[in-house]
Amino acid sequence: MLDIMMPGMDGFEVCRKIRKESNLPIIILSAREENKDKILGLISGCDDYITKPFDSTELILRINAVLRRVKENSQPENGPNIVELPGLTINYINRITLVEGKEVELTPKEYALLWLLSNSPEQVFTREQLLYQIWETDYYGNPGVVTSLVKRLRDKIEPDSSNPFYIRTVHGVGYKLGVKSC
């Protein structure tokens, strides 16, 4: 969320500077409601422009729409479409997961979890982060569902789910994908 009227540098300039460095989603929220300001905001690189006063439900829906577009557009195009680990291959394009060369059927949520973890190896994700990333903003529930999802996924891909090789627990924090050394 970015306002236009800020001390030092206006929001349009901040938006242009962010755009040079990042595709971070930007929504301008401003009291300036003239078309020229909206056009300048969009030309500067914002994803949406909302004028004050605003309806809080509309704001939430617009934020969700921008996040949905960002997520759809962040799917690998030039990045890796296949992640290979010892004994595990994940093919994004075909949504195929191979364990020791044999295809394993995963539910959409199991696949989303595995793909997320495999694209950020060694990064620790809290249960809340995984809940948000996998269920998006539609689900406001118990982070314990993540624990159940991890267990089901481990049962399908781990050589020994009671002693995980791929999906590692970081006690008191969450989970990461990190292959144990043999």
MONOR-V415417 format. One record per residue. N is the residue number from 1. RES is the residue in one letter. SS is DSSP state (helix for helix, strand for strand, loop for the rest). Layout:
# MONOR-V415417
{{N;RES;SS} {N;RES;SS}}
This chain:
# MONOR-V415417
{{1;M;loop} {2;L;strand} {3;D;loop} {4;I;loop} {5;M;loop} {6;M;loop} {7;P;loop} {8;G;loop} {9;M;loop} {10;D;loop} {11;G;helix} {12;F;helix} {13;E;helix} {14;V;helix} {15;C;helix} {16;R;helix} {17;K;helix} {18;I;helix} {19;R;helix} {20;K;helix} {21;E;helix} {22;S;loop} {23;N;loop} {24;L;loop} {25;P;loop} {26;I;loop} {27;I;strand} {28;I;strand} {29;L;strand} {30;S;strand} {31;A;loop} {32;R;loop} {33;E;loop} {34;E;loop} {35;N;helix} {36;K;helix} {37;D;helix} {38;K;helix} {39;I;helix} {40;L;helix} {41;G;helix} {42;L;helix} {43;I;helix} {44;S;helix} {45;G;loop} {46;C;loop} {47;D;loop} {48;D;strand} {49;Y;strand} {50;I;strand} {51;T;strand} {52;K;loop} {53;P;loop} {54;F;loop} {55;D;loop} {56;S;helix} {57;T;helix} {58;E;helix} {59;L;helix} {60;I;helix} {61;L;helix} {62;R;helix} {63;I;helix} {64;N;helix} {65;A;helix} {66;V;helix} {67;L;helix} {68;R;helix} {69;R;helix} {70;V;helix} {71;K;helix} {72;E;helix} {73;N;helix} {74;S;loop} {75;Q;loop} {76;P;loop} {77;E;loop} {78;N;loop} {79;G;loop} {80;P;loop} {81;N;loop} {82;I;strand} {83;V;strand} {84;E;strand} {85;L;strand} {86;P;loop} {87;G;loop} {88;L;strand} {89;T;strand} {90;I;strand} {91;N;strand} {92;Y;loop} {93;I;loop} {94;N;loop} {95;R;loop} {96;I;strand} {97;T;strand} {98;L;strand} {99;V;strand} {100;E;loop} {101;G;loop} {102;K;strand} {103;E;strand} {104;V;strand} {105;E;loop} {106;L;loop} {107;T;loop} {108;P;helix} {109;K;helix} {110;E;helix} {111;Y;helix} {112;A;helix} {113;L;helix} {114;L;helix} {115;W;helix} {116;L;helix} {117;L;helix} {118;S;helix} {119;N;loop} {120;S;loop} {121;P;loop} {122;E;loop} {123;Q;loop} {124;V;loop} {125;F;strand} {126;T;strand} {127;R;helix} {128;E;helix} {129;Q;helix} {130;L;helix} {131;L;helix} {132;Y;helix} {133;Q;helix} {134;I;helix} {135;W;helix} {136;E;helix} {137;T;helix} {138;D;helix} {139;Y;loop} {140;Y;loop} {141;G;loop} {142;N;loop} {143;P;loop} {144;G;helix} {145;V;helix} {146;V;helix} {147;T;helix} {148;S;helix} {149;L;helix} {150;V;helix} {151;K;helix} {152;R;helix} {153;L;helix} {154;R;helix} {155;D;helix} {156;K;helix} {157;I;helix} {158;E;loop} {159;P;loop} {160;D;loop} {161;S;loop} {162;S;loop} {163;N;loop} {164;P;loop} {165;F;loop} {166;Y;loop} {167;I;strand} {168;R;strand} {169;T;strand} {170;V;strand} {171;H;loop} {172;G;loop} {173;V;loop} {174;G;strand} {175;Y;strand} {176;K;strand} {177;L;strand} {178;G;loop} {179;V;loop} {180;K;loop} {181;S;loop} {182;C;loop}}
